[in-house]
Amino acid sequence: MTLIKNNRPTESELEILQVLWQKKSATVRDVHEVILTTKDAGYTTTLKLMQIMFEKGLVTRDSSNKTHIYQPAVSKEKTQTLFLNKMIDSLFAGSPAQLVMQALGNHKASKEELEEISNFLKTIK
């Protein structure tokens, strides 16, 4: 799974990818029903977005049956890395420390999460 920089997913495409990453594969109807739980969206809009995503190489499509089955063609981890690196470079002047301090300052981390972060920091020293 690769992510071509010119074919970065849009916000709406990321919502669809989140569903596909969770489900591994799904029909347009399956994806649409999940999206409807968080926002008002038309079925044809979801269908069109998924067709565009197929053309961009963000998803694969099994067309062997009447109902097409879609799968993510990009990994969640590579997509997260691409967006995170862009955010660090553009919003935090290339400083991962500023990103972490901003994130921890604005969102209350649980004791378990802070312990996990602390353990991670110990492994990368």
C-alpha positions in Angstrom: 0.0 0.0 0.0 1.5 3.3 -1.0 0.2 6.8 -0.9 1.1 9.1 -3.9 1.6 12.6 -2.6 -0.4 14.1 -5.5 -3.3 12.0 -4.5 -3.7 13.1 -0.9 -7.1 12.2 0.4 -9.5 15.1 1.1 -11.3 15.4 4.4 -14.3 13.5 3.1 -12.1 10.8 1.5 -10.4 10.4 4.9 -13.8 9.7 6.5 -14.4 7.0 3.9 -10.8 5.6 4.4 -11.5 5.4 8.2 -14.5 3.2 7.6 -12.5 1.0 5.1 -9.5 0.7 7.5 -11.9 -0.5 10.2 -14.0 -2.8 8.1 -11.1 -4.0 5.7 -13.6 -4.1 2.8 -17.1 -2.7 2.3 -19.8 -1.8 -0.2 -20.7 1.9 -0.9 -23.9 1.2 1.2 -21.9 -0.1 4.1 -19.6 2.9 4.1 -22.6 5.3 3.6 -24.5 3.9 6.6 -21.4 4.5 8.9 -21.0 8.0 7.6 -24.7 8.8 8.3 -24.1 8.2 12.0 -21.9 11.3 12.1 -23.2 13.6 9.4 -26.0 14.1 6.8 -24.7 12.8 3.5 -26.3 11.6 0.3 -25.8 8.1 -1.0 -24.8 9.4 -4.4 -22.2 11.7 -2.8 -20.6 8.7 -1.1 -20.7 6.7 -4.3 -19.1 9.5 -6.3 -16.4 10.1 -3.7 -15.6 6.4 -3.7 -15.4 6.4 -7.5 -13.0 9.3 -7.4 -11.0 7.6 -4.8 -10.7 4.5 -7.0 -9.5 6.7 -9.9 -7.0 8.4 -7.6 -5.7 4.9 -6.4 -6.8 5.4 -2.8 -9.1 2.4 -2.9 -9.4 -0.8 -4.9 -12.7 -2.1 -6.2 -13.8 -5.7 -6.8 -16.2 -5.5 -9.7 -16.7 -9.2 -10.1 -20.2 -9.1 -8.5 -23.1 -6.7 -9.1 -22.3 -5.0 -5.8 -18.8 -3.6 -5.9 -16.6 -4.2 -2.8 -14.0 -1.6 -2.0 -10.8 -1.9 0.0 -8.3 0.7 1.1 -5.3 0.9 -1.3 -3.3 3.1 1.1 -2.3 2.1 4.7 -3.6 4.0 7.7 0.0 4.4 9.0 1.4 5.8 5.8 -1.5 8.2 5.5 -1.1 9.4 9.1 2.7 9.8 8.6 2.1 11.9 5.4 -0.3 14.2 7.1 1.6 14.4 10.4 4.9 15.3 8.6 3.1 18.0 6.6 1.5 19.4 9.8 4.8 19.4 11.7 6.5 21.2 8.8 3.8 23.7 8.1 2.3 24.5 11.5 5.1 23.7 14.0 8.2 24.9 12.1 9.5 21.4 11.8 9.4 20.8 15.6 7.8 17.6 16.7 8.3 18.7 20.3 6.0 21.8 19.7 3.4 19.5 18.2 3.4 17.2 21.2 3.3 20.0 23.7 0.4 21.6 21.9 -1.5 18.3 21.7 -0.9 17.5 25.4 -1.7 21.1 26.4 -5.0 21.1 24.6 -6.3 17.6 25.3 -6.4 15.9 28.6 -4.4 12.7 28.4 -5.3 9.8 30.7 -2.7 8.5 33.2 -2.4 5.4 31.1 -1.7 7.4 27.9 0.9 9.5 29.7 2.6 6.3 31.0 2.5 4.9 27.4 4.1 8.2 26.1 6.7 8.1 28.9 7.6 4.5 28.0 7.8 5.3 24.4 10.2 8.2 25.0 12.4 5.9 27.1 12.7 3.5 24.1 13.7 6.2 21.6 16.4 7.9 23.7 
